Amino acid sequence: MPLIRRQNEIPVSSRNATCPCKSGLRFKRCCGLLNANTSTATAGHERNRQAGLVLQRGGRFFQAIEAYDAALREQSEDWEVAHMRAVTLYQLGLMDESRAAFAALLSTSAVHFPGFWSNLGLLLASVCPNHLSPFLQNKLVEYRRMHPAFTGTQASKKLRLQMTPAKLPTVSVVMPAYMHARYVAEAIASVLAQTQLPLELIVIDDGSIDGTIEHCRAALVAAPFPVTFIARENRGAAATLNQGIALAKGDFIQLLNSDDRLPAERLATMLSTLLESNADWGYARVSYVDTYGQPLGHLADARVAALTAAQNAIVMSCTRGLAMLRANSAISSGNLMFRKRLWETLGGFRDYRYNHDWDFCLRATLECEPALVPHPLYEYRIHERNTITETAGTPRMEHGKVMAAFVSLVQNQPTWPNPFAPTFANWGGEFLALLGATDALQHLPIALIERALQVPHSHTPSNRIGEASCVSL
């Protein structure tokens, strides 16, 4: 193979060979870019740009910074290089420098680059929370004081003893059914087996063509309480839930997916927990079963592991409302019990295919903190027709829509009935960190993000991002 020569006469054996300039790149990606139509400055910029990327990927961060700086000296408005440089500063642990670098990019086209908001989120998730700040500590003390049932106090135990069946509010179970002929009879049987029977069961088939309707009718015959069964054309999960809840006569609504099951003590335990906590809504830990109804451990299925991690977010957050920002810790609409008046206040479920339950929960956190039963009390079935098995791209896009709507909602109204609502006004840096961890920062006002990226000064308390007073959202 003949030698190939650069303009400065450094020979190489092939355009795929390592470049003689020792950048670590192939010649065609480095000095080989220099040709008759390319200036020396342009080729030098590209060489430094590519060298910085290789060095960064190889963990040689200081050398990567030098290469990126050299590239920016050639082209100061290469925002992609500036973005990679800001990320490299974060990887080095130079948080103040990374903050300044990202702040300088917020008014540039870098905000449109893939990965920009994710990387900025990683930075803010690292630098924003200040769990030791007096602001957060006082907020957490107030939170625990307002929720005595969380700590098992004598007051909550006394309330439990005072409750009798005659005084308990009523519960309606609402079950949308769709294409679950194999499972729907088990779902209905789990309602009939409750230790505390519901006021009624409302089942609406959403256009099934697989025999679900026939299985529903057969299973409902044995119900010892009033039942309502409706079979109609397909309208989607949110519309079906709203129709069933609108028909319900109970004070509380327990939802149930037609492929899942309720443990026998579900209604009794959830209702007493909500009343003890003075909460309008709540959920329980979830257990998982397979197609045949057999238990699934979190190591048995990747989907189970992911859902378990979402519920474990509860213990990683200051409050249950903040945990809901990180992930849908209720896991499923069927794991929800709530007062019908809360559903009316929220305007029902919104028409999302994948995230109608999570959107409902986020909006519910603005009204009231959820109660939690800390042991498994909902059986979620993992099978081949789960909605979560569908292509990941569409659910991710819908996730972004849900977060954008929620952030817009809390931005437009700074105060809410829940004094611990997951908003910036209440939680400052914790709120920003959680949005950063869930790739949702782009939905916030740029001015707020710029303020968050300011380097705090210990002698100026109002600059601490852990204190919500610094910016009103």
N, C-alpha and C positions, 0 to 999 in steps of 0.2 A: 504494500500500500504506500503510495507516495506521501511525502511529508506535506503537511498543510502549514502555511506560515501566516502569522498575524502581520499587521502592518509594521509592528516593531521587530519583525523577523524572528520571533521566538517560535521554533518549530514544534509541531505536535503531530503525532502519527495518525490521529483520527479525530473527527469532530465529536465523537462520543468519549474520547479519552479525557482524563482529568486535566483541567486547565493548568498550564505551567505557572500561572500567577499564584498558585497555592490557595485559591479560594475554597477548594473542596468541591467545586462544581464541575460539570462537564464543560469542555471547551465551547460547545455550541450554545450553552446557556450562560457563558461568561464572556471572555474576550472574543470568542467567535461571533458574538453579536455585532462586533464592529465590522462594517463593510463600507462600500463606497457611498452608500446612501445614509450612513449613520455617523453623527458627529462623535468626536472623542468624549465629550462631556456626557452625551446620552449613553454611550457604551459604558462609561465609568459608573454612571448612576445605576444602570441596570446590573452591572457586576456587583456593586456594593449591596444593592437591594437583594439580589439572590444569595449573596454570601451571608447577609444578615439572617435570612430565613433559614439557611442550612445550619448556621451556628446556633440559632435559637432552638431549632428542633433537636440539635445535638446537646443541648444543655450548657452551651458555652455562652452564657448570657452577657458577660461583660464585653466579649469580643463582638457579639451580635449588636450591642448598643453602639460600639465604635463603627461598625459597618453601616448601621442605619443612620447614624449621624453624618457619615460621609455621603451617603445617598441623599440626605436632606440638604446638605450643602450644595449639591448639584441641582436638586429640584425641591425647593422648600415647600411646595404645595402638593407633594405626593402624600396624600392623606392616608393611603393604605400603609405606607412605610411608617408614618407617624403613629398610626394605630398599632402596628406590630411593635413599635418601640415602647409605647405605653404598656402593652401587655408584658413585654420583657422586663420592664421596671417592676411590675407587679410580681413576676416570677422571681425576681431577685430579692423581693421583700422590701423594696424601697417604696413604701406605701405613699409617703408624701409626694415623692417625685412622680409616681404613677397617677396620683390624684390630679396633680397639676397638668400632666400630659393629657389625661382624658378630658379634663375641664376645657383645655384649649381646643379640643376636637368637637365639642358640642355644637359649635356654630359652623361646622364644615360639613362637607358631603360624606365624611367618615361615618356619620350616624346611619347611613344607608348601606354600609358594607355588611355582608353576612358575618355574623359573630360579634359585631361591635357591642350590641346591648348585652349579649351573654357575658362577654368579657368584662364589661363595666359592672355588670351584676355581681360577678365574682369578687371584684374589688370592693364594692360597697358592702357586700355580705361580710367581708373581712374587717372593714374599718368602721362601719356604722354602729353596730350594737355596742352598748356600754352597760352591761348588766349590773355593774357596781355603782352606777351613777345614782345620786339621791333621788332623782326624778323617777327612774324605773323602779328602784327599791320601794319608794313610797306608793307607787302605782300598784305594785304587786301585793304589798301589804293590804292595801284597800281592796284589791280584787279578792283576796282570800277571806277578808273580813265580811265581804258582801255575800260570800257563798259558804255558809257554815256547813252545808251538807257535804261539801267536798272533803271536809276533814273529819266527818263522822261525829259531830258534836252532840251533846245531850239534847240540844234543842231539836235537831233533826230526828233523833231517836224518839223523842216525846211525840213529835208529829206523826211518826209512823204508828205508834201505839194508839193514837187517837182516831186514826182512820178506820172506818168500818165499811163493808160493802155497800150499805145503804147510802152512804155519804159520797161515795166515789163518783167522779164524773164518768160519763159514758164514752165508749170508744167504738168508732166505725172502722172496719177494715176495708180498704179499697185496693182492688187488684186488677191492673190492666193485664190482659192476656193476649199474646201474639205468637203464633207458630210454636207452641210448646206442648203439643199433644202428648209427648213422652213424659212431661214433668208436671203438668198442671194439676192432675189429681192429687199428687203429693203435696203441692202447695196448698190446695184447699183443705186437705186432710189435716195439715198442720194448724190451720185456723180452728177447725172443729175440735182439736185436741187440747186447746188452751185451758189452763187451770182456771183462768178468769175469762169467761166467754165474752165476746164483743156484743154490742148492741145489735149489730147487723154486719153483713158481708155484701159488698157491692163488687161485682165482676163485670168488666166490659171487655168483650173480645174486639180487637182492633183490626178486623178483616182477615182472620186466619183462614187458610185453605188446606190445613193438614190434619184436620180432625180435632183440633183444640176445642171447638165449640161443643162437639158431642161429649168429649171428656168432661168439660165443665158442667154441662147439664147433669150428667150421671153422678158426678161427685157432690153436687149441691143438694141432691135429693135428701141426703142424710143430715143436713144442717138442722140443729135444734134451735135456731134463732132465725129471724127474717133475713132473706137473701134477695138481692136484685141482680138479674143477669140480663145484659144487653149485648147483642151481636150486631155489628154494623160494619160499614166500609172502613178502610184504613185511613186514619188521620194523624198518626204519630203518637209517641209516648206522652208528650206534654199535654196535648189536647185530651187524650184519654184519661190521664190523671185528673186534669181539671174538671172534666165531666163527672167523673166518679165522686170527687170531693164535693162538688156542688150539690150532688144528690144526697150526700151523707147527713144524717141527723145527729151524730155523736158530737160531744164536746171536743174530743180528740180524734185525730185521724192516724191510723196505722197503715202504712203502705206495705205492699208485698208484691214482688216480681213473680210472675207465673212459673218461673223455673227454679225458684228458691224455696226455703222453708223457714217457718218460725218455730223455735224451740217452745215447748209446752208452757214455760213460765214467762214467755216474752211479754205479753200484754200486762200481766200483773206487776212484773218487775219494772218495766218501763214507766207505767203509770205512777207507781209509788215514787220512783226516782224523780220524775218530773215535778210531782207535787211537793216532795221534800225540798227540792232545789228551787221551787217557785219559778220554774223555767217553762217557757211556752213551747219548747222543742228540744229534742235530744236524739241520741242514737247510742248504740252499744258497740263493743268489740265484735269482730266478725270471725266466724270460722268458715272453712271452705270444704266443699264436697265435690266429688267427681260426677261423671255422667250417671253412675250407678248409685249415687247417694253415699259413697264411702268417704271418710275423712281424708283430706289432703293436707300434708304439712307444707310449711313454707319452702322447704328444699325440694319438694316433689314437682313443682311446676314454676316456671319463670313468672307466669302471671300472678300466681299466689305470692311469690316473693315481692313483686312490685306493689301489690295491693297491701301486703303486710307492712311494707316500708311506709306507705302513705298513711296508714293508721298510726304507726310509730312516731309520725311527725308530731303527734299530740304531746308527747313527753319532751320534745325538742323545742317547744315554744312556750312562751310565758303564759299564754291563755289558750283556751280552745278556739276562740275566735281567730287568733293569730295563726293557729295551726291550720285553719281552713284556708288561709292564704297560701300556705306551702303546698297543700294538696287536699283533695276531697277526702277528709279523714272519716267521713260517714260511709264511704265506698260506694253505696248504692242507694237509690231512692227507697228501696224496700226496707232499708235500715232506719228509716225516719219515722218518728212519732211526733206530732205537733198539734197544737190547738187549731181548730178550724178558723178561728178569728185571726190567727197569724197568717194563714194562707190568704185570707181575705185582705189583710193589710198589705201583703206583698203583691197582690194582684195575680196570684197563682204562679204556676210554672211557666217559664218562657219556652218558646219553640226552638230548643236546641236538640239535636239528635243524640249527642254523646254526653253533654254536660248540663242538661236541664236540672239535674239534682244538685250538682255543685253550684250552679248559679243561684238556685233557691237557697242553699245553705249560706252562701256568701251574703246574700241580701238579708237573710234571717239573723246573721250575726250583728247587723246594725240595730236590730230591734231588741235582741236578748241573747245572752250567752247560752250556749247549749248545755244540757245535762248529759252526762256520759255514764253508762253502765260499764264498769271496767273489766267485765268478763264476757266471753262470746255469747251473744244472744241473737244472732242472725246467721243463718246458714246460706252462704252464697255458693251457687253451683258453677263450677268451671266446666265448660263443654265447648264443642266446636262452633256453636252458633252465638256465643257471647258477642255482644257489640264490641267489647274491648279487643276482640281478635281481628277486627277489620283494619284496613290499611292505616298506618300510623299518621300519614300526612294530613288527612282531613280532620281527625280529632285534634291534632295539634293546632290547626288553623282555627278551629272552633274555640279551643282553649284561649287563644289570643283574643277572640271576640268577647268571650266572657270576662276576661281580665280587663279589657279596655272599657267595657260597659261598667264594671264595678268601680274602677278607678275614677271614671268620669262621674259616677254617682256620688262618691265620697268627696270628690273635689268640689262639686257644686253645692254640697250641703255639709258644712263643717261639724255640726253637732247632730247626735242621734239619740234615740231613747236608751240604747245600751251605753252606759258610761265607759264600758271597756271595749267598745266596738273597734275592730281592727282598722284603724285609720291613722294617718300621720299625726293628726291633732292629739290623739291619745297616746301613741307609742313611739313617735319620732323615728329614731334610727332603726328600731326593731322592724317597723313597717317597711322602711326602705330596704333593709337587708333581705326581708322575705320576698319583696318584689324582685330584688336582684337575683335571688336564688331561683326564682321561677320564671326568669326571662320576661319580666313584665315592666321593666323600668321605662320603656319607650312610651308608655301610656301616661306617664307623669309629666307635669309642666317642666320644661327645660330649666326654668329659674330655680325650681326646687332641687333638681339634680345638681345644678351648679353650686348651690349653697351646701349641699351634702359633700361636695368634693373639696370645699375649702378646708385647708389644714387647720385643725382646732388649736386654740391657744389656752393653756391651762389657767391663765389669769383672767380669762374672759368667759364666765359661765354660760352666757347666752350663745356662745359659738359652739357649745358641745352639741353635736348632732343627736346625742341621746336625749336631749331636752326638746320637747315638741314645740316650745314657745318660739323657736327660731324662725319658723315659717308657718303661715296658716294655710292649710289645705282643706 
